Amino acid sequence: MERQSKSNFEMSRSDGGVLRQAVASDIPGIQRVRKSVRENRLVSTVISDEDVRDAIETSGRGWVIDSQGEVVGFSIGNVNTGNIWALFVHPDHERRGYGRLLHDAMVEWLWSRHLALLWLTTEAGTRAQAFYERAGWRLVGRTEQGELRFEMRRPDPAALTRP
């Protein structure tokens, strides 16, 4: 059973995980999760605590999955560019639907900011690539660094209401 409170975008799940908006005190947990993943580790990029703080407070918003007081997954989206800045789940907490929950919350929020296009990059041949393809993202090419670039266009509201 899930309980959702739209006022603060928090959702509790029957497995004990809670989806909620990320706050500054979550940054150590976010950094721990980011460094724990096996794919898309971003080892060539140093992401400081200040980078994360800016991403969740100024340029966008983030969400975390909190399990018994511990951050076990997070997502961050940039409202200025429509970029999905990050989506990671700790390996010990995979296959519980947390990634999809984080994804959907982030995408829903970005659409609510009236963006027409969202985009992200990921490494080829990873589980992340398959995840984004299943979630409806369209591969549009590669970046100069060789990563795959995916895009998602805002659904046409009129098309959603047609029989």
DSSP file (Angstrom, degrees, kcal/mol; ACC not computed):
  #  RESIDUE AA STRUCTURE BP1 BP2  ACC     N-H-->O    O-->H-N    N-H-->O    O-->H-N    TCO  KAPPA ALPHA  PHI   PSI    X-CA   Y-CA   Z-CA
    1    1 A M              0   0    0      0, 0.0     2,-0.4     0, 0.0    13,-0.2   0.000 360.0 360.0 360.0 139.4    0.0    0.0    0.0
    2    2 A E        -     0   0    0     11,-0.2     2,-0.5    12,-0.1    11,-0.2  -0.906 360.0-160.5-115.1 143.6    1.2    3.5   -0.8
    3    3 A R  E     -A   12   0A   0      9,-2.1     9,-2.7    -2,-0.4     2,-0.4  -0.990  12.9-169.4-122.1 124.3    0.4    6.7    0.9
    4    4 A Q  E     -A   11   0A   0     -2,-0.5     2,-0.6     7,-0.2     7,-0.2  -0.942  14.6-167.8-120.8 136.1    1.0    9.9   -0.9
    5    5 A S  E >>> -A   10   0A   0      5,-2.9     5,-1.7    -2,-0.4     3,-0.8  -0.945   4.4-167.3-118.0 106.3    0.8   13.5    0.4
    6    6 A K  T 345S+     0   0    0     -2,-0.6     3,-0.2     1,-0.2    -1,-0.1   0.740  78.3  73.4 -67.4 -22.8    0.9   15.9   -2.6
    7    7 A S  T 345S+     0   0    0      1,-0.2    -1,-0.2     3,-0.1    -2,-0.0   0.865 119.2  13.3 -63.5 -35.5    1.6   18.9   -0.3
    8    8 A N  T <45S-     0   0    0     -3,-0.8    13,-0.7     2,-0.1    -1,-0.2   0.180 105.1-115.7-124.7  16.8    5.2   17.9    0.2
    9    9 A F  T  <5 +     0   0    0     -4,-0.6     2,-0.4    -3,-0.2    -3,-0.2   0.922  62.5 149.1  49.5  56.4    5.5   15.2   -2.5
   10   10 A E  E   < -A    5   0A   0     -5,-1.7    -5,-2.9    10,-0.2     2,-0.4  -0.965  23.9-176.9-120.3 136.6    6.1   12.4   -0.1
   11   11 A M  E     -AB   4  19A   0      8,-2.7     8,-3.3    -2,-0.4     2,-0.4  -0.991  10.5-155.6-135.1 126.2    5.0    8.8   -0.7
   12   12 A S  E     -AB   3  18A   0     -9,-2.7    -9,-2.1    -2,-0.4     2,-0.3  -0.813  11.8-154.5 -99.0 140.8    5.4    5.9    1.7
   13   13 A R    >   -     0   0    0      4,-2.4     3,-1.9    -2,-0.4   -11,-0.2  -0.782  27.5-115.5-113.1 158.5    5.5    2.4    0.4
   14   14 A S  T 3  S+     0   0    0     -2,-0.3   -12,-0.1     1,-0.3    -1,-0.1   0.731 113.2  63.5 -65.0 -21.3    4.6   -0.8    2.2
   15   15 A D  T 3  S-     0   0    0      2,-0.1    -1,-0.3    81,-0.1     3,-0.1   0.397 121.6-103.3 -85.2   5.5    8.3   -2.0    2.0
   16   16 A G  S <  S+     0   0    0     -3,-1.9    52,-0.6     1,-0.3     2,-0.2   0.256  79.8 131.0  96.0 -13.1    9.3    0.9    4.2
   17   17 A G  E     - C   0  67A   0     50,-0.2    -4,-2.4    51,-0.1     2,-0.5  -0.534  40.8-158.1 -75.8 141.0   10.8    3.1    1.5
   18   18 A V  E     -BC  12  66A   0     48,-2.3    48,-3.0    -6,-0.2     2,-0.5  -0.982   6.6-150.1-122.6 123.6    9.7    6.8    1.5
   19   19 A L  E     +BC  11  65A   0     -8,-3.3    -8,-2.7    -2,-0.5     2,-0.3  -0.810  35.7 150.9 -87.3 126.6    9.9    9.0   -1.6
   20   20 A R  E     - C   0  64A   0     44,-2.2    44,-2.9    -2,-0.5   -10,-0.2  -0.976  50.8 -80.9-151.3 164.2   10.4   12.6   -0.6
   21   21 A Q  E     - C   0  63A   0    -13,-0.7    42,-0.3    -2,-0.3     2,-0.2  -0.431  52.7-112.4 -66.5 139.2   11.9   15.8   -1.9
   22   22 A A        -     0   0    0     40,-2.8    40,-0.3    53,-0.2     2,-0.3  -0.465  34.8-170.4 -73.2 143.6   15.7   16.0   -1.3
   23   23 A V    >   -     0   0    0     -2,-0.2     3,-2.5     1,-0.0     4,-0.3  -0.841  40.1 -94.7-128.5 167.8   17.0   18.5    1.2
   24   24 A A  G >  S+     0   0    0      1,-0.3     3,-1.8    -2,-0.3    29,-0.1   0.826 120.6  62.2 -54.9 -36.2   20.5   19.7    2.0
   25   25 A S  G 3  S+     0   0    0      1,-0.3     4,-0.3     2,-0.1    -1,-0.3   0.630  95.8  63.1 -68.1 -10.2   20.9   17.2    4.9
   26   26 A D  G <> S+     0   0    0     -3,-2.5     4,-2.6     1,-0.2     3,-0.3   0.568  75.4  94.7 -84.6  -9.9   20.5   14.4    2.3
   27   27 A I  H <> S+     0   0    0     -3,-1.8     4,-2.8    -4,-0.3     5,-0.2   0.876  80.7  51.4 -57.1 -44.8   23.7   15.3    0.5
   28   28 A P  H  > S+     0   0    0      0, 0.0     4,-2.1     0, 0.0    -1,-0.2   0.923 113.9  45.7 -58.1 -41.0   26.0   12.9    2.3
   29   29 A G  H  > S+     0   0    0     -3,-0.3     4,-2.5    -4,-0.3    -2,-0.2   0.894 111.6  51.8 -66.8 -39.7   23.5   10.1    1.5
   30   30 A I  H  X S+     0   0    0     -4,-2.6     4,-2.6     1,-0.2    -1,-0.2   0.931 111.3  47.3 -60.5 -46.0   23.2   11.2   -2.1
   31   31 A Q  H  X S+     0   0    0     -4,-2.8     4,-2.0    -5,-0.2    -2,-0.2   0.891 110.9  52.2 -64.0 -38.9   27.0   11.2   -2.5
   32   32 A R  H  X S+     0   0    0     -4,-2.1     4,-0.8    -5,-0.2    -2,-0.2   0.930 112.1  45.0 -62.8 -45.5   27.2    7.7   -0.8
   33   33 A V  H >X S+     0   0    0     -4,-2.5     3,-1.1     1,-0.2     4,-1.0   0.934 110.9  53.7 -64.0 -45.5   24.7    6.3   -3.2
   34   34 A R  H 3< S+     0   0    0     -4,-2.6     3,-0.4     1,-0.3    -1,-0.2   0.877 111.5  45.4 -57.5 -38.9   26.3    7.9   -6.3
   35   35 A K  H 3< S+     0   0    0     -4,-2.0    -1,-0.3     1,-0.2    -2,-0.2   0.605 107.2  60.7 -80.7 -11.6   29.6    6.4   -5.4
   36   36 A S  H << S+     0   0    0     -3,-1.1    -1,-0.2    -4,-0.8    -2,-0.2   0.673  78.3 106.1 -89.9 -17.9   28.2    2.9   -4.7
   37   37 A V     <  -     0   0    0     -4,-1.0    53,-0.1    -3,-0.4     4,-0.0  -0.228  59.8-147.4 -70.9 154.4   26.7    2.2   -8.1
   38   38 A R  S    S+     0   0    0      2,-0.1     2,-0.3     3,-0.0     3,-0.2   0.725  80.5  44.1 -91.6 -25.5   28.3   -0.3  -10.5
   39   39 A E  S    S+     0   0    0      1,-0.2    -2,-0.1     2,-0.1    87,-0.0  -0.847 113.1  17.1-119.7 156.8   27.4    1.4  -13.8
   40   40 A N  S    S+     0   0    0     -2,-0.3    -1,-0.2     1,-0.1    -3,-0.1   0.908  70.7 166.6  52.6  47.5   27.5    5.1  -14.8
   41   41 A R        -     0   0    0     -3,-0.2    -1,-0.1     1,-0.1    -4,-0.1   0.640  35.6-141.8 -72.2 -15.6   29.8    5.8  -11.9
   42   42 A L    >   +     0   0    0      1,-0.1     3,-1.4     2,-0.1     5,-0.1   0.883  41.1 159.1  56.0  40.5   30.9    9.3  -13.2
   43   43 A V  T 3   +     0   0    0      1,-0.3    -1,-0.1     3,-0.1    -8,-0.0   0.749  67.5  56.5 -68.8 -22.4   34.4    8.6  -12.0
   44   44 A S  T 3  S+     0   0    0      1,-0.1     2,-0.5     2,-0.0    -1,-0.3   0.535 100.6  70.1 -85.0  -4.6   35.8   11.2  -14.4
   45   45 A T  S <  S-     0   0    0     -3,-1.4     2,-0.7    -4,-0.1    -1,-0.1  -0.953  70.1-149.9-119.5 123.8   33.6   13.9  -12.9
   46   46 A V        -     0   0    0     -2,-0.5     2,-0.7     1,-0.0    -3,-0.1  -0.822  13.7-169.4 -89.9 120.8   34.0   15.4   -9.5
   47   47 A I        -     0   0    0     -2,-0.7    -2,-0.0    -5,-0.1     2,-0.0  -0.930  12.3-153.8-113.6 108.1   30.5   16.4   -8.1
   48   48 A S     >  -     0   0    0     -2,-0.7     4,-1.9     1,-0.1     5,-0.2  -0.236  28.9-108.6 -77.6 166.4   30.9   18.4   -5.0
   49   49 A D  H  > S+     0   0    0      1,-0.2     4,-2.7     2,-0.2     5,-0.1   0.872 122.8  54.9 -59.8 -37.0   28.4   18.8   -2.2
   50   50 A E  H  > S+     0   0    0      2,-0.2     4,-2.7     1,-0.2    -1,-0.2   0.871 104.1  54.3 -65.8 -36.2   27.9   22.4   -3.4
   51   51 A D  H  > S+     0   0    0      2,-0.2     4,-2.1     1,-0.2    -1,-0.2   0.928 111.7  44.7 -60.4 -44.2   27.1   21.1   -6.9
   52   52 A V  H  X S+     0   0    0     -4,-1.9     4,-2.0     2,-0.2     5,-0.2   0.928 111.7  52.2 -66.2 -45.2   24.4   18.8   -5.4
   53   53 A R  H  X S+     0   0    0     -4,-2.7     4,-1.8     1,-0.2     5,-0.4   0.929 111.3  46.9 -57.5 -46.6   23.1   21.6   -3.2
   54   54 A D  H  X>S+     0   0    0     -4,-2.7     4,-2.5     1,-0.2     5,-2.2   0.903 110.8  53.5 -61.0 -40.7   22.8   23.9   -6.2
   55   55 A A  H  <5S+     0   0    0     -4,-2.1    -1,-0.2     1,-0.2    -2,-0.2   0.819 116.8  35.9 -66.7 -31.4   21.1   21.2   -8.2
   56   56 A I  H  <5S+     0   0    0     -4,-2.0     6,-0.4    -3,-0.2    -1,-0.2   0.628 130.0  29.8 -97.6 -13.7   18.4   20.5   -5.5
   57   57 A E  H  <5S+     0   0    0     -4,-1.8    -3,-0.2    -5,-0.2    -2,-0.2   0.718 131.0  15.4-114.6 -29.3   17.8   24.0   -4.3
   58   58 A T  T  <5S+     0   0    0     -4,-2.5    -3,-0.2    -5,-0.4    -4,-0.1   0.818 127.7  29.8-115.5 -59.4   18.5   26.4   -7.2
   59   59 A S  S   <S-     0   0    0     -5,-2.2    20,-1.9    20,-0.1    21,-1.0   0.572 126.7 -29.9 -87.1  -8.5   18.7   25.0  -10.7
   60   60 A G  E     - D   0  78A   0     -6,-0.6     2,-0.3    18,-0.3    18,-0.2  -0.808  66.7 -88.4-170.1-148.6   16.3   22.1  -10.1
   61   61 A R  E     - D   0  77A   0     16,-1.8    16,-2.5    -2,-0.2     2,-0.3  -0.983  25.4-154.8-150.1 153.7   14.9   19.7   -7.6
   62   62 A G  E     - D   0  76A   0     -6,-0.4   -40,-2.8    -2,-0.3     2,-0.3  -0.901   0.9-155.5-130.9 161.5   15.7   16.3   -6.3
   63   63 A W  E     -CD  21  75A   0     12,-2.5    12,-2.2    -2,-0.3     2,-0.3  -0.952   9.2-162.1-131.3 152.1   14.0   13.3   -4.7
   64   64 A V  E     -CD  20  74A   0    -44,-2.9   -44,-2.2    -2,-0.3     2,-0.6  -0.942  20.4-132.9-129.6 155.2   15.3   10.6   -2.4
   65   65 A I  E     -CD  19  73A   0      8,-2.4     7,-2.9    -2,-0.3     8,-0.9  -0.966  27.9-161.6-101.1 119.9   14.1    7.2   -1.4
   66   66 A D  E     -CD  18  71A   0    -48,-3.0   -48,-2.3    -2,-0.6     2,-0.6  -0.915   8.7-174.7-106.1 121.7   14.6    7.1    2.4
   67   67 A S  E >  S-CD  17  70A   0      3,-3.1     3,-1.0    -2,-0.6   -50,-0.2  -0.943  74.7 -26.3-120.9 109.1   14.6    3.6    3.9
   68   68 A Q  T 3  S-     0   0    0    -52,-0.6    -1,-0.1    -2,-0.6     3,-0.1   0.882 128.4 -46.3  55.4  43.2   14.7    3.6    7.7
   69   69 A G  T 3  S+     0   0    0      1,-0.2     2,-0.4     0, 0.0    -1,-0.3   0.528 118.1 109.1  82.7   7.0   16.4    7.0    7.8
   70   70 A E  E <  S-D   67   0A   0     -3,-1.0    -3,-3.1   -41,-0.0     2,-0.5  -0.957  70.5-124.5-120.7 133.6   19.0    6.2    5.1
   71   71 A V  E     +D   66   0A   0     -2,-0.4    -5,-0.2    -5,-0.2     3,-0.1  -0.642  35.9 165.8 -72.9 121.7   19.1    7.6    1.5
   72   72 A V  E     +     0   0A   0     -7,-2.9    18,-3.1    -2,-0.5     2,-0.3   0.428  63.7  10.3-117.7  -4.0   19.0    4.5   -0.8
   73   73 A G  E     -DE  65  89A   0     -8,-0.9    -8,-2.4    16,-0.3    -1,-0.3  -0.961  62.1-177.2-166.3 155.8   18.2    6.2   -4.1
   74   74 A F  E     -DE  64  88A   0     14,-2.7    14,-2.5    -2,-0.3     2,-0.3  -0.995   9.9-164.1-156.1 157.5   17.9    9.7   -5.6
   75   75 A S  E     -DE  63  87A   0    -12,-2.2   -12,-2.5    -2,-0.3     2,-0.4  -0.988   7.0-168.5-140.3 148.8   17.0   11.6   -8.7
   76   76 A I  E     -DE  62  86A   0     10,-2.6    10,-1.7    -2,-0.3     9,-1.3  -0.996   2.0-169.7-140.6 132.0   17.7   15.2   -9.7
   77   77 A G  E     -DE  61  84A   0    -16,-2.5   -16,-1.8    -2,-0.4     2,-0.6  -0.951  19.3-133.5-122.9 144.6   16.3   17.2  -12.6
   78   78 A N  E  >  -D   60   0A   0      5,-3.0     4,-2.2    -2,-0.4     5,-0.4  -0.861  10.2-164.5 -99.1 116.9   17.4   20.7  -13.9
   79   79 A V  T  4 S+     0   0    0    -20,-1.9   -19,-0.2    -2,-0.6    -1,-0.1   0.729  86.5  56.1 -73.4 -22.7   14.4   23.0  -14.5
   80   80 A N  T  4 S+     0   0    0    -21,-1.0    -1,-0.2     1,-0.1   -20,-0.1   0.845 124.5  18.5 -78.2 -33.8   16.5   25.4  -16.6
   81   81 A T  T  4 S-     0   0    0    -22,-0.2    -2,-0.2    -3,-0.2    -1,-0.1   0.583  95.0-121.9-113.5 -14.6   17.7   22.9  -19.2
   82   82 A G     <  +     0   0    0     -4,-2.2    37,-2.3     1,-0.3     2,-0.3   0.615  60.7 151.3  77.6  12.4   15.3   19.9  -18.8
   83   83 A N  B     -f  119   0B   0     -5,-0.4    -5,-3.0    35,-0.2     2,-1.1  -0.613  51.2-135.3 -82.2 133.2   18.3   17.7  -18.1
   84   84 A I  E     -E   77   0A   0     35,-2.7    37,-0.4    -2,-0.3    -7,-0.2  -0.793  26.6-171.9 -81.8 102.7   17.9   14.6  -15.9
   85   85 A W  E     -     0   0A   0     -9,-1.3     2,-0.3    -2,-1.1    -8,-0.2   0.825  57.5 -11.6 -73.0 -35.0   21.0   15.3  -13.9
   86   86 A A  E     +E   76   0A   0    -10,-1.7   -10,-2.6    -3,-0.1    -1,-0.2  -0.970  45.7 177.8-165.7 148.2   21.1   12.0  -12.0
   87   87 A L  E     +E   75   0A   0     -2,-0.3     2,-0.3   -12,-0.2   -12,-0.2  -0.772  25.9 156.9-154.5 109.4   19.1    8.9  -11.1
   88   88 A F  E     -E   74   0A   0    -14,-2.5   -14,-2.7    -2,-0.2     2,-0.4  -0.984  23.4-165.1-138.0 144.9   20.8    6.3   -8.9
   89   89 A V  E     -E   73   0A   0     -2,-0.3   -16,-0.3   -16,-0.2     5,-0.1  -0.999  35.7-108.6-127.9 134.0   19.7    3.5   -6.6
   90   90 A H    >   -     0   0    0    -18,-3.1     3,-2.5    -2,-0.4     4,-0.1  -0.335  30.3-120.4 -58.3 138.2   22.1    1.8   -4.2
   91   91 A P  G >  S+     0   0    0      0, 0.0     3,-1.0     0, 0.0    -1,-0.1   0.798 111.9  59.9 -54.0 -31.7   22.9   -1.7   -5.4
   92   92 A D  G 3  S+     0   0    0      1,-0.2    -2,-0.1   -20,-0.0   -20,-0.0   0.592 109.8  43.7 -72.4  -8.5   21.6   -3.2   -2.2
   93   93 A H  G <  S+     0   0    0     -3,-2.5     3,-0.4   -21,-0.2     5,-0.3   0.146  85.2 124.4-124.1  17.8   18.2   -1.7   -2.9
   94   94 A E    <   +     0   0    0     -3,-1.0    -4,-0.0     1,-0.2   -21,-0.0  -0.275  59.4  36.2 -74.0 164.6   17.7   -2.4   -6.6
   95   95 A R  S    S+     0   0    0      1,-0.1    -1,-0.2    -2,-0.0     0, 0.0   0.782  85.3 102.9  65.0  31.5   14.8   -4.2   -8.1
   96   96 A R  S    S-     0   0    0     -3,-0.4   -81,-0.1   -81,-0.0    -2,-0.1   0.296  99.0-102.9-119.6   4.3   12.2   -2.7   -5.7
   97   97 A G  S  > S+     0   0    0      3,-0.0     4,-2.0     4,-0.0     5,-0.1   0.500  86.7 124.1  86.7   3.8   10.7   -0.2   -8.1
   98   98 A Y  H  >  +     0   0    0     -5,-0.3     4,-2.7     1,-0.2     5,-0.2   0.899  69.4  54.1 -65.8 -40.5   12.6    2.7   -6.5
   99   99 A G  H  > S+     0   0    0      1,-0.2     4,-2.6     2,-0.2    -1,-0.2   0.927 111.1  45.1 -60.0 -44.9   14.2    3.8   -9.8
  100  100 A R  H  > S+     0   0    0      2,-0.2     4,-2.8     1,-0.2    -1,-0.2   0.883 112.2  52.1 -67.5 -37.7   10.9    4.0  -11.6
  101  101 A L  H  X S+     0   0    0     -4,-2.0     4,-2.0     2,-0.2    -2,-0.2   0.929 112.9  44.6 -62.9 -45.9    9.3    5.9   -8.6
  102  102 A L  H  X S+     0   0    0     -4,-2.7     4,-2.2     2,-0.2    -2,-0.2   0.923 114.4  50.4 -62.8 -45.5   12.2    8.4   -8.6
  103  103 A H  H  X S+     0   0    0     -4,-2.6     4,-2.9    -5,-0.2     5,-0.3   0.944 111.2  47.0 -57.2 -51.8   12.0    8.7  -12.4
  104  104 A D  H  X S+     0   0    0     -4,-2.8     4,-2.5     1,-0.2    -1,-0.2   0.878 111.6  50.4 -64.7 -38.4    8.3    9.3  -12.5
  105  105 A A  H  X S+     0   0    0     -4,-2.0     4,-2.1    -5,-0.2    -1,-0.2   0.921 113.9  45.6 -63.8 -42.9    8.4   11.9   -9.7
  106  106 A M  H  X S+     0   0    0     -4,-2.2     4,-2.6     2,-0.2    -2,-0.2   0.937 114.6  46.1 -66.7 -47.8   11.1   13.8  -11.4
  107  107 A V  H  X S+     0   0    0     -4,-2.9     4,-2.7     1,-0.2     5,-0.2   0.921 111.9  51.9 -62.8 -44.0    9.6   13.7  -14.9
  108  108 A E  H  X S+     0   0    0     -4,-2.5     4,-1.9    -5,-0.3    -1,-0.2   0.913 111.5  47.3 -58.6 -43.5    6.2   14.7  -13.5
  109  109 A W  H  X S+     0   0    0     -4,-2.1     4,-0.7     2,-0.2    -2,-0.2   0.925 111.3  49.8 -65.7 -44.0    7.7   17.7  -11.7
  110  110 A L  H ><>S+     0   0    0     -4,-2.6     5,-1.2     1,-0.2     3,-1.0   0.911 110.3  50.5 -63.0 -41.1    9.7   18.8  -14.8
  111  111 A W  H ><5S+     0   0    0     -4,-2.7     3,-2.0     1,-0.2    -1,-0.2   0.886 104.6  58.8 -61.8 -36.6    6.5   18.6  -16.9
  112  112 A S  H 3<5S+     0   0    0     -4,-1.9    -1,-0.2     1,-0.3    -2,-0.2   0.678  96.4  62.3 -67.2 -15.3    4.7   20.7  -14.3
  113  113 A R  T <<5S-     0   0    0     -3,-1.0    -1,-0.3    -4,-0.7    -2,-0.2   0.286 119.2-112.7 -91.0   8.5    7.3   23.4  -14.9
  114  114 A H  T < 5 +     0   0    0     -3,-2.0     2,-0.2     1,-0.2    -3,-0.2   0.748  59.4 159.3  68.5  29.0    6.0   23.6  -18.6
  115  115 A L      < -     0   0    0     -5,-1.2    -1,-0.2     1,-0.1     3,-0.1  -0.579  31.0-158.5 -77.1 145.9    9.2   22.2  -20.2
  116  116 A A  S    S+     0   0    0      1,-0.2    38,-2.5    -2,-0.2     2,-0.4   0.678  74.0  32.6 -96.0 -21.2    8.6   20.9  -23.7
  117  117 A L  E     - G   0 153B   0     36,-0.2     2,-0.3    34,-0.0    -1,-0.2  -0.998  59.0-168.7-143.6 133.5   11.7   18.6  -23.9
  118  118 A L  E     - G   0 152B   0     34,-2.7    34,-2.3    -2,-0.4     2,-0.3  -0.883  14.3-177.2-114.5 152.2   13.6   16.6  -21.3
  119  119 A W  E     +fG  83 151B   0    -37,-2.3   -35,-2.7    -2,-0.3     2,-0.3  -0.984   9.5 170.4-147.9 159.1   17.0   15.0  -22.0
  120  120 A L  E     - G   0 150B   0     30,-2.0    30,-2.8    -2,-0.3     2,-0.3  -0.968  19.5-137.5-156.9 165.4   19.6   12.8  -20.4
  121  121 A T  E     + G   0 149B   0    -37,-0.4     2,-0.3    -2,-0.3    28,-0.2  -0.953  23.3 164.8-128.5 152.6   22.8   10.9  -21.2
  122  122 A T  E     - G   0 148B   0     26,-1.7    26,-3.0    -2,-0.3     2,-0.1  -0.967  41.1 -85.1-155.7 166.5   24.0    7.5  -20.1
  123  123 A E    >   -     0   0    0     -2,-0.3     3,-0.8    24,-0.2     6,-0.3  -0.473  48.9-106.2 -76.0 148.1   26.6    4.9  -21.1
  124  124 A A  T 3  S+     0   0    0     22,-0.3    -1,-0.1     1,-0.2     3,-0.1  -0.425  98.1  21.6 -71.6 147.1   25.8    2.5  -23.9
  125  125 A G  T 3  S+     0   0    0      1,-0.2    -1,-0.2    -2,-0.1     2,-0.2   0.665  94.1 126.7  74.4  17.9   25.1   -1.1  -23.0
  126  126 A T  S <> S-     0   0    0     -3,-0.8     4,-1.5     1,-0.1    -1,-0.2  -0.588  75.2-113.3-103.1 166.7   24.1   -0.5  -19.4
  127  127 A R  H  > S+     0   0    0      1,-0.2     4,-2.6     2,-0.2     5,-0.1   0.831 118.0  62.3 -63.6 -31.5   21.0   -1.4  -17.5
  128  128 A A  H  > S+     0   0    0      2,-0.2     4,-2.6     1,-0.2     5,-0.2   0.905  99.5  53.5 -61.6 -40.9   20.3    2.4  -17.4
  129  129 A Q  H  > S+     0   0    0     -6,-0.3     4,-2.1     1,-0.2    -1,-0.2   0.946 111.7  44.3 -58.3 -48.4   20.0    2.4  -21.2
  130  130 A A  H  X S+     0   0    0     -4,-1.5     4,-2.4     1,-0.2    -2,-0.2   0.887 111.5  54.7 -64.3 -39.1   17.4   -0.4  -21.0
  131  131 A F  H  X S+     0   0    0     -4,-2.6     4,-1.6     1,-0.2    -2,-0.2   0.942 110.4  44.7 -59.1 -49.9   15.6    1.3  -18.1
  132  132 A Y  H  <>S+     0   0    0     -4,-2.6     5,-2.5     1,-0.2     4,-0.3   0.872 111.2  53.1 -67.0 -36.7   15.2    4.6  -20.0
  133  133 A E  H ><5S+     0   0    0     -4,-2.1     3,-1.3    -5,-0.2    -1,-0.2   0.926 110.1  48.2 -62.6 -43.5   14.1    2.9  -23.2
  134  134 A R  H 3<5S+     0   0    0     -4,-2.4    -1,-0.2     1,-0.3    -2,-0.2   0.819 106.9  57.8 -64.5 -30.4   11.4    1.0  -21.3
  135  135 A A  T 3<5S-     0   0    0     -4,-1.6    -1,-0.3    -5,-0.2    -2,-0.2   0.447 126.1 -98.7 -82.8   0.8   10.3    4.3  -19.7
  136  136 A G  T < 5S+     0   0    0     -3,-1.3    -3,-0.2     1,-0.3     2,-0.2   0.557  70.9 147.8  99.0   8.3    9.7    5.8  -23.1
  137  137 A W      < -     0   0    0     -5,-2.5     2,-0.5    15,-0.1    -1,-0.3  -0.494  39.9-136.1 -75.8 148.3   12.8    7.8  -23.8
  138  138 A R  E     -H  151   0B   0     13,-2.9    13,-2.3    -2,-0.2     2,-0.4  -0.923  11.1-129.0-111.2 125.5   14.0    8.1  -27.4
  139  139 A L  E     +H  150   0B   0     -2,-0.5    11,-0.2    11,-0.2     3,-0.1  -0.569  31.3 171.3 -69.6 125.3   17.7    7.7  -28.4
  140  140 A V  E     -     0   0B   0      9,-3.0     2,-0.3    -2,-0.4    10,-0.2   0.478  52.0 -70.0-117.0  -6.0   18.7   10.7  -30.5
  141  141 A G  E     -H  149   0B   0      8,-1.0     8,-3.2     2,-0.0    -1,-0.3  -0.985  56.4 -60.4 152.8-161.2   22.4   10.3  -30.8
  142  142 A R  E     -H  148   0B   0     -2,-0.3     6,-0.2     6,-0.3     2,-0.1  -0.896  37.5-124.3-123.0 152.6   25.7   10.4  -28.9
  143  143 A T    >   -     0   0    0      4,-2.6     3,-1.8    -2,-0.3     6,-0.0  -0.356  38.9 -98.6 -82.7 171.9   27.5   13.2  -27.1
  144  144 A E  T 3  S+     0   0    0      1,-0.3    -1,-0.1     2,-0.1    -2,-0.0   0.794 127.3  56.8 -60.9 -27.4   31.1   14.2  -27.9
  145  145 A Q  T 3  S-     0   0    0      2,-0.1    -1,-0.3     1,-0.0    -3,-0.0   0.454 122.6-107.5 -83.8  -1.3   32.2   12.1  -25.0
  146  146 A G  S <  S+     0   0    0     -3,-1.8   -22,-0.3     1,-0.3    -2,-0.1   0.436  73.2 137.3  91.8   0.3   30.5    9.0  -26.6
  147  147 A E        -     0   0    0    -24,-0.1    -4,-2.6     1,-0.1    -1,-0.3  -0.420  59.8-105.3 -75.9 156.4   27.5    8.8  -24.2
  148  148 A L  E     -GH 122 142B   0    -26,-3.0   -26,-1.7    -6,-0.2     2,-0.5  -0.628  29.2-146.5 -78.8 137.8   24.0    8.1  -25.5
  149  149 A R  E     -GH 121 141B   0     -8,-3.2    -9,-3.0    -2,-0.3    -8,-1.0  -0.939  16.4-172.4-109.0 126.2   21.7   11.1  -25.5
  150  150 A F  E     -GH 120 139B   0    -30,-2.8   -30,-2.0    -2,-0.5     2,-0.3  -0.866   1.1-166.9-114.0 148.8   18.0   10.4  -24.9
  151  151 A E  E     -GH 119 138B   0    -13,-2.3   -13,-2.9    -2,-0.3     2,-0.4  -0.956   9.2-164.9-133.4 154.6   15.1   12.8  -25.2
  152  152 A M  E     -G  118   0B   0    -34,-2.3   -34,-2.7    -2,-0.3     2,-0.3  -0.982  14.0-147.7-138.3 126.1   11.5   12.8  -24.1
  153  153 A R  E     -G  117   0B   0     -2,-0.4   -36,-0.2   -36,-0.2   -37,-0.1  -0.702  32.5 -97.5 -93.8 146.7    8.9   15.3  -25.5
  154  154 A R        -     0   0    0    -38,-2.5    -1,-0.1    -2,-0.3   -38,-0.0  -0.382  46.9-109.4 -59.5 130.9    6.1   16.6  -23.4
  155  155 A P        -     0   0    0      0, 0.0    -1,-0.1     0, 0.0     3,-0.1  -0.333  30.2-110.4 -62.2 144.2    2.9   14.5  -24.2
  156  156 A D    >>  -     0   0    0      1,-0.2     4,-1.4    -3,-0.1     3,-0.5  -0.679  22.5-149.3 -75.4 115.4    0.3   16.4  -26.1
  157  157 A P  H 3> S+     0   0    0      0, 0.0     4,-0.9     0, 0.0    -1,-0.2   0.846  96.1  56.1 -57.7 -33.5   -2.6   16.9  -23.6
  158  158 A A  H >> S+     0   0    0      1,-0.2     4,-0.7     2,-0.2     3,-0.6   0.888 104.7  52.2 -65.4 -37.8   -5.2   16.8  -26.4
  159  159 A A  H <4 S+     0   0    0     -3,-0.5     3,-0.4     1,-0.2    -1,-0.2   0.831 104.7  57.0 -67.1 -31.1   -3.9   13.4  -27.5
  160  160 A L  H 3< S+     0   0    0     -4,-1.4    -1,-0.2     1,-0.2    -2,-0.2   0.756 108.2  46.5 -71.9 -23.5   -4.2   12.0  -24.0
  161  161 A T  H << S+     0   0    0     -4,-0.9    -1,-0.2    -3,-0.6    -2,-0.2   0.534  87.7 104.2 -98.1  -6.8   -7.9   12.9  -23.9
  162  162 A R     <        0   0    0     -4,-0.7    -3,-0.0    -3,-0.4    -4,-0.0  -0.478 360.0 360.0 -73.8 146.1   -8.9   11.5  -27.3
  163  163 A P              0   0    0      0, 0.0    -1,-0.1     0, 0.0    -4,-0.1   0.501 360.0 360.0 -70.3 360.0  -10.8    8.1  -27.3
